[in-house]
Amino acid sequence: MSAIESKELQYLPPRPPFTHLIIIEPLGLLYGSSGRFLSPENLVGRSGSSFPPSTATLSGLFAASKDQAADIRDLMLAGPFWGNVDEINSNEQNFYVPTPKNYLVKDGKIVDKLSWKMEKKEWLNQADERPSDKYESNTWLAIKNWNQPKKIKKNPWKFLAHLHPRLEIEERHVIRNHEQQGSLFLENSVQMKPGTCLVYLSNTKLDPGWYRFGGEGHMVDVRCEPICSTLDNFLNQPVENAFALITPAVWGSNRLSRRVPICLQSAKSQDEEIDEGIVWQLEALFTERPIPFRYRLGGKGETKLLSRGRYAVPVGSVYVLKEAINKSWQHWDDNWFPKEGPSLKRWGCGLALPLQAYN
């Protein structure tokens, strides 16, 4: 990217808020990342598996759309989430987002909740005690019940490992030089429950139709629905001083990942950055270990580029700030987000919803 392009990106006007739901129904199986520790000796390993596909994967559908007139320079997406097809079709547009990590879940119910106790500087339950039991993780909460959480859902999908043989070019026989090429290929497929779909937020309309989506190019049916007024009003609530992440958050510079955003000023060189200080004054943070974050930048011809490898604050992390942010995530400053070409706000980085119990 040239210095002129970088300067133009720095002064782009604020991105428009979310206007549509992107609803993706699989036509069969989908693809799930096989994980970081896959090897010939461990063909079914799924450590670090990644599903549902990220918003960076979804952005490829806009390039494949028949609607060439769509202006995607201000594209902003958020997700992934999931929902029941019948509920998405209703006026409420209910779908499921990650459960805040301070909600303690067991047997599909919230059995306790942790709160930040300023006088003791600890996260304690309603009885002012530290929880000692084991609780469920990777659960989902209906967005319509965000302020009054009730039943919790688990992932509506399961992984299916398929081993495909590599065949000789001119005969149906497993290749003989398997020492160099390997004779098997593992596809880590994902099967979603009937009647469920993936859901993403978008500020740009996407042409409906059938698309190849994610790794291995599995077919999906894509619909695009305008966001109803109830959901629009909810997403536009100011987060104030306490909120939970429903998408991974990448903060910091191009070289260092942080737990809170910082203000960056471009220097003479593209790779140089001047740290102008931390944006938020953090009172408390309830989180887990960071997760790897990387996506394809694309490129012309056969050469395809990857983004810088970063670490993201995981979904469900709860922030408590000393000073309130009196605006919704959709109106946060683009300068709070790292840039590598476009701002990471384009991918819905750190989408947050307020926690009413603190406000």
Backbone torsions as a table, in degrees:
resi	resn	phi	psi	omega
1	MET	NA	132.5	-178.7
2	SER	-75.8	165.1	178.9
3	ALA	-65.1	-33.7	179.8
4	ILE	-65.8	-45.5	178.9
5	GLU	-61.5	-40.9	179.7
6	SER	-62.7	-39.2	-179.8
7	LYS	-67.6	-38.6	178.8
8	GLU	-64.0	-40.7	180.0
9	LEU	-64.3	-33.3	-176.9
10	GLN	-65.6	-29.0	-174.7
11	TYR	-111.0	22.7	174.8
12	LEU	-65.8	144.6	176.8
13	PRO	-66.1	162.5	-179.6
14	PRO	-56.6	144.6	179.9
15	ARG	-72.1	144.2	177.6
16	PRO	-66.2	151.1	-178.9
17	PRO	-70.4	171.9	-178.0
18	PHE	-62.6	137.5	-179.0
19	THR	-126.4	-17.8	-174.2
20	HIS	-138.7	154.6	168.0
21	LEU	-102.2	130.4	173.0
22	ILE	-97.5	117.8	-175.0
23	ILE	-112.2	121.5	-174.3
24	ILE	-119.2	115.8	176.3
25	GLU	-106.5	124.4	-179.7
26	PRO	-70.6	140.7	173.4
27	LEU	-101.1	66.1	-174.2
28	GLY	115.8	-136.5	-178.2
29	LEU	-88.1	158.3	169.7
30	LEU	-115.3	-178.1	-176.3
31	TYR	-113.6	137.8	174.9
32	GLY	-122.1	138.9	178.9
33	SER	-55.4	140.5	-175.7
34	SER	-81.1	-4.9	175.4
35	GLY	98.3	172.2	-172.9
36	ARG	-90.7	-12.4	-173.9
37	PHE	-114.3	23.8	178.6
38	LEU	-72.7	135.2	179.2
39	SER	-152.1	166.9	177.6
40	PRO	-57.0	-26.7	179.7
41	GLU	-85.4	-13.0	-176.9
42	ASN	-135.4	72.3	-170.9
43	LEU	-76.2	-14.7	-179.0
44	VAL	-113.5	13.6	-180.0
45	GLY	-67.0	141.6	179.7
46	ARG	-132.5	23.2	178.9
47	SER	-63.4	128.3	-178.3
48	GLY	77.6	19.1	-179.5
49	SER	-62.4	151.6	-173.8
50	SER	-128.3	114.1	174.4
51	PHE	-163.2	140.4	4.7
52	PRO	-75.1	167.2	178.8
53	PRO	-60.9	148.0	-177.5
54	SER	-76.4	172.3	178.1
55	THR	-67.1	-26.4	176.2
56	ALA	-63.5	-35.1	174.9
57	THR	-67.1	-41.5	179.5
58	LEU	-61.6	-34.7	-176.5
59	SER	-61.3	-24.3	177.0
60	GLY	-64.3	-25.8	178.5
61	LEU	-68.3	-30.9	178.2
62	PHE	-66.5	-36.8	176.9
63	ALA	-67.9	-31.4	-179.3
64	ALA	-85.9	-6.9	-176.8
65	SER	-66.6	149.8	177.6
66	LYS	-73.1	-19.1	-177.7
67	ASP	-80.3	85.7	-177.3
68	GLN	-72.7	-14.2	-178.4
69	ALA	-80.5	-11.0	-177.8
70	ALA	-64.8	128.2	179.5
71	ASP	-91.4	111.2	-175.3
72	ILE	-107.1	14.0	178.1
73	ARG	-65.4	-31.4	178.7
74	ASP	-101.1	18.6	-178.0
75	LEU	-56.4	135.1	174.6
76	MET	-141.3	125.6	-177.9
77	LEU	-123.2	163.1	174.5
78	ALA	-153.4	144.8	-179.3
79	GLY	151.6	-165.9	3.6
80	PRO	-88.0	150.4	172.4
81	PHE	-129.8	-178.4	175.7
82	TRP	-147.4	164.7	-179.9
83	GLY	-159.9	174.8	171.6
84	ASN	-90.5	135.0	-175.3
85	VAL	-55.9	-40.9	-178.2
86	ASP	-64.3	-37.2	-179.3
87	GLU	-74.3	-31.4	178.3
88	ILE	-68.6	-31.0	-179.4
89	ASN	-75.7	-15.2	-177.8
90	SER	-79.3	170.9	-179.7
91	ASN	-68.8	-23.2	-178.3
92	GLU	-76.0	-26.5	-178.3
93	GLN	52.0	55.6	-179.9
94	ASN	-80.7	137.8	172.6
95	PHE	-148.9	177.8	-170.3
96	TYR	-111.8	134.9	179.9
97	VAL	-122.2	160.1	-178.9
98	PRO	-58.8	139.8	179.8
99	THR	-73.1	134.3	174.2
100	PRO	-54.9	141.4	-173.8
101	LYS	-71.1	-14.9	177.7
102	ASN	-83.8	-2.6	172.3
103	TYR	-89.6	123.6	-177.7
104	LEU	-94.7	116.9	-170.9
105	VAL	-111.1	134.9	174.8
106	LYS	-148.4	132.2	179.7
107	ASP	55.6	38.7	175.8
108	GLY	75.7	13.7	-180.0
109	LYS	-133.0	150.7	173.8
110	ILE	-83.0	109.7	-175.5
111	VAL	-94.2	-17.1	179.9
112	ASP	-164.1	166.9	179.1
113	LYS	-141.7	135.8	178.2
114	LEU	-93.6	141.5	177.1
115	SER	-128.9	151.0	178.6
116	TRP	-81.1	118.6	179.4
117	LYS	-98.5	106.4	-173.3
118	MET	-64.2	-36.8	-177.4
119	GLU	-68.8	-30.1	179.6
120	LYS	-102.0	-9.0	-179.4
121	LYS	55.4	45.9	-179.5
122	GLU	-144.0	159.5	169.6
123	TRP	-92.8	115.0	-176.2
124	LEU	-128.4	158.4	178.7
125	ASN	-82.7	-172.3	-175.3
126	GLN	-66.3	-19.8	176.7
127	ALA	-94.9	14.9	-178.1
128	ASP	57.3	39.8	179.1
129	GLU	-125.3	157.9	174.0
130	ARG	-84.7	129.6	179.1
131	PRO	-68.9	142.3	-177.6
132	SER	-119.4	-4.4	-177.2
133	ASP	-87.9	172.9	174.9
134	LYS	-97.7	139.9	-175.8
135	TYR	-129.3	163.3	-177.3
136	GLU	-77.7	151.7	176.2
137	SER	-126.6	175.5	179.9
138	ASN	55.2	48.7	178.0
139	THR	-110.2	168.1	-173.8
140	TRP	-130.5	147.2	-177.0
141	LEU	-123.4	135.5	177.3
142	ALA	-63.0	131.1	-176.1
143	ILE	-65.4	-28.0	178.2
144	LYS	-69.8	-19.1	179.0
145	ASN	-105.1	19.3	-174.8
146	TRP	-58.5	-43.7	-177.8
147	ASN	-81.4	-21.4	176.7
148	GLN	-133.2	73.8	-173.7
149	PRO	-62.5	138.8	179.1
150	LYS	-124.2	-110.8	-176.7
151	LYS	-74.6	143.8	-179.9
152	ILE	-108.7	144.3	179.9
153	LYS	-111.1	152.5	172.8
154	LYS	-99.2	173.4	179.7
155	ASN	-56.1	129.3	179.5
156	PRO	-89.4	35.7	179.8
157	TRP	-146.8	163.5	176.1
158	LYS	-140.4	152.4	-178.8
159	PHE	-89.0	140.1	177.3
160	LEU	-129.5	115.4	-179.2
161	ALA	-87.5	128.1	178.9
162	HIS	-122.3	126.8	175.9
163	LEU	-97.8	121.1	179.4
164	HIS	-107.9	130.9	177.8
165	PRO	-76.8	143.6	170.1
166	ARG	-87.8	126.3	-173.5
167	LEU	-104.4	157.2	171.5
168	GLU	-62.5	151.4	-175.3
169	ILE	-64.1	-40.0	-172.3
170	GLU	-108.3	6.7	178.2
171	GLU	-154.0	154.6	-179.8
172	ARG	-84.5	76.7	-177.5
173	HIS	-146.7	137.3	177.6
174	VAL	-57.8	137.1	-175.5
175	ILE	-55.8	143.7	-174.0
176	ARG	-87.4	-27.6	178.7
177	ASN	-90.8	51.9	-175.8
178	HIS	-65.7	-16.0	178.9
179	GLU	-64.3	-34.5	-179.2
180	GLN	-89.1	-40.7	-172.6
181	GLN	-105.2	-21.3	-172.3
182	GLY	80.4	143.2	-174.2
183	SER	-100.7	-6.5	-177.7
184	LEU	-129.1	147.5	175.0
185	PHE	-125.0	128.5	-178.3
186	LEU	-96.2	124.3	171.0
187	GLU	-109.3	120.0	-179.0
188	ASN	-94.0	87.1	-174.4
189	SER	-81.6	161.6	178.6
190	VAL	-127.9	131.4	177.4
191	GLN	-112.7	119.3	177.5
192	MET	-90.0	151.4	178.4
193	LYS	-64.6	144.5	177.5
194	PRO	-58.1	140.1	178.8
195	GLY	85.8	2.0	177.5
196	THR	-109.5	161.9	-177.6
197	CYS	-151.2	162.6	172.6
198	LEU	-89.0	146.7	-176.5
199	VAL	-132.0	136.1	176.1
200	TYR	-134.4	153.3	173.6
201	LEU	-96.5	144.5	-178.8
202	SER	-146.8	148.2	173.2
203	ASN	-101.1	8.9	180.0
204	THR	-133.8	135.7	179.6
205	LYS	-70.7	140.3	177.7
206	LEU	-114.5	135.4	177.7
207	ASP	-59.3	126.8	176.6
208	PRO	-70.0	159.4	178.3
209	GLY	148.7	-169.5	177.2
210	TRP	-96.4	134.4	-179.6
211	TYR	-134.5	157.8	167.6
212	ARG	-90.3	126.8	-168.4
213	PHE	-130.5	126.0	175.2
214	GLY	77.6	-173.2	179.1
215	GLY	-58.4	145.7	-179.6
216	GLU	69.4	-1.1	173.3
217	GLY	60.8	43.3	177.3
218	HIS	-70.3	147.0	-176.2
219	MET	-80.7	140.2	176.4
220	VAL	-137.0	156.6	175.0
221	ASP	-102.1	124.2	-174.4
222	VAL	-112.7	130.4	172.1
223	ARG	-122.4	154.6	179.5
224	CYS	-130.4	117.7	-176.2
225	GLU	-119.0	136.7	174.6
226	PRO	-61.9	141.3	178.6
227	ILE	-69.4	131.7	179.6
228	CYS	-72.7	162.6	-175.3
229	SER	-63.1	-35.7	-179.8
230	THR	-62.7	-47.2	179.4
231	LEU	-68.0	-39.2	179.6
232	ASP	-60.9	-44.2	179.1
233	ASN	-64.6	-37.7	-179.7
234	PHE	-66.4	-43.8	-179.2
235	LEU	-68.2	-20.1	-178.5
236	ASN	-95.6	10.3	175.0
237	GLN	-69.9	137.8	173.8
238	PRO	-65.8	141.8	-176.0
239	VAL	-80.4	-18.4	178.7
240	GLU	57.9	-133.1	-170.8
241	ASN	-104.3	-1.2	179.1
242	ALA	-143.9	131.0	-177.1
243	PHE	-158.2	164.2	178.6
244	ALA	-122.8	145.1	178.8
245	LEU	-82.8	135.6	173.3
246	ILE	-113.3	2.5	169.1
247	THR	-137.8	156.3	177.6
248	PRO	-59.4	146.8	-178.0
249	ALA	-118.6	123.6	174.6
250	VAL	-109.2	115.0	178.5
251	TRP	-118.1	164.5	176.9
252	GLY	106.5	-161.7	-177.9
253	SER	-97.8	-174.2	176.5
254	ASN	-71.3	-13.8	-178.6
255	ARG	-108.2	-29.9	-175.5
256	LEU	-124.4	133.4	175.0
257	SER	-95.3	137.9	-178.4
258	ARG	-128.1	173.4	179.2
259	ARG	-93.0	-10.9	178.0
260	VAL	-136.6	155.1	178.8
261	PRO	-70.9	154.8	175.8
262	ILE	-129.7	155.8	174.9
263	CYS	-85.7	130.1	-179.5
264	LEU	-118.8	140.0	175.4
265	GLN	-119.1	128.2	-179.2
266	SER	-65.7	139.8	177.9
267	ALA	-103.5	-166.6	-176.7
268	LYS	-62.9	-40.5	-179.7
269	SER	-95.5	150.6	179.9
270	GLN	-61.9	-32.9	-176.2
271	ASP	-87.4	-4.5	-179.7
272	GLU	-97.1	141.6	178.2
273	GLU	-141.6	144.3	177.9
274	ILE	-107.3	120.1	-179.9
275	ASP	-79.7	115.6	-178.9
276	GLU	-94.0	3.1	176.2
277	GLY	118.4	165.5	-177.9
278	ILE	-77.0	138.9	-178.4
279	VAL	-77.9	-45.6	-175.0
280	TRP	-102.6	144.9	169.1
281	GLN	-96.0	104.8	-171.7
282	LEU	-81.6	126.4	173.8
283	GLU	-90.6	-44.6	179.9
284	ALA	-158.5	154.9	178.1
285	LEU	-142.8	125.1	176.8
286	PHE	-107.9	109.1	-173.1
287	THR	-150.9	-175.8	175.2
288	GLU	-126.7	-172.5	-177.9
289	ARG	-64.9	147.8	-177.5
290	PRO	-66.5	160.2	-179.3
291	ILE	-117.2	149.4	177.8
292	PRO	-64.3	145.3	-178.4
293	PHE	-138.3	118.6	179.0
294	ARG	-158.4	150.6	-179.7
295	TYR	-149.1	168.1	179.6
296	ARG	-82.6	133.0	173.2
297	LEU	-89.0	-17.4	-178.1
298	GLY	81.1	-158.0	-178.5
299	GLY	151.7	166.0	-179.2
300	LYS	-87.1	148.9	178.0
301	GLY	70.7	-150.7	-177.6
302	GLU	-80.5	-18.4	-177.9
303	THR	-81.9	117.4	178.1
304	LYS	-115.6	137.7	-174.9
305	LEU	-104.8	151.1	172.7
306	LEU	-110.0	150.3	175.6
307	SER	-70.3	169.6	174.0
308	ARG	-63.4	144.3	175.1
309	GLY	-76.2	125.9	-179.3
310	ARG	-129.8	174.1	172.7
311	TYR	-116.2	136.5	-177.2
312	ALA	-112.6	145.6	170.2
313	VAL	-70.8	126.8	-172.5
314	PRO	-69.5	160.1	178.5
315	VAL	-63.2	151.5	-179.3
316	GLY	88.8	-11.3	-179.9
317	SER	-62.1	139.9	-176.0
318	VAL	-111.4	126.6	178.1
319	TYR	-106.9	137.7	169.9
320	VAL	-125.0	118.6	-175.0
321	LEU	-106.6	154.4	177.4
322	LYS	-72.7	-32.7	178.7
323	GLU	-122.4	139.4	-175.2
324	ALA	-74.6	147.9	170.8
325	ILE	-97.6	106.6	-171.7
326	ASN	-89.6	44.3	174.4
327	LYS	-156.8	155.3	-178.9
328	SER	-73.8	164.4	-179.4
329	TRP	-56.5	-36.5	-176.2
330	GLN	-62.4	-19.2	-179.4
331	HIS	-110.4	14.2	174.1
332	TRP	-67.4	151.2	-177.6
333	ASP	-68.2	133.7	177.2
334	ASP	-59.3	-26.9	-178.6
335	ASN	-70.6	-11.1	175.7
336	TRP	-74.8	-17.3	-172.6
337	PHE	-104.4	139.4	174.8
338	PRO	-59.8	155.3	-179.9
339	LYS	-124.2	136.8	168.1
340	GLU	-143.8	85.1	-162.7
341	GLY	81.3	-112.0	176.1
342	PRO	-74.4	159.1	174.4
343	SER	-65.4	146.9	178.5
344	LEU	-69.5	-7.7	171.8
345	LYS	-63.2	-24.4	177.0
346	ARG	-56.3	-34.3	-177.9
347	TRP	-94.3	12.0	178.9
348	GLY	74.5	26.8	-177.2
349	CYS	-57.9	124.4	174.1
350	GLY	68.3	30.5	177.0
351	LEU	-59.1	126.7	-172.4
352	ALA	-125.3	147.1	175.1
353	LEU	-122.9	142.4	-176.5
354	PRO	-70.8	149.7	173.8
355	LEU	-103.7	110.1	-171.6
356	GLN	-65.7	-27.5	-176.9
357	ALA	-60.9	-24.5	-177.1
358	TYR	-95.2	-17.9	-168.6
359	ASN	-99.3	NA	NA
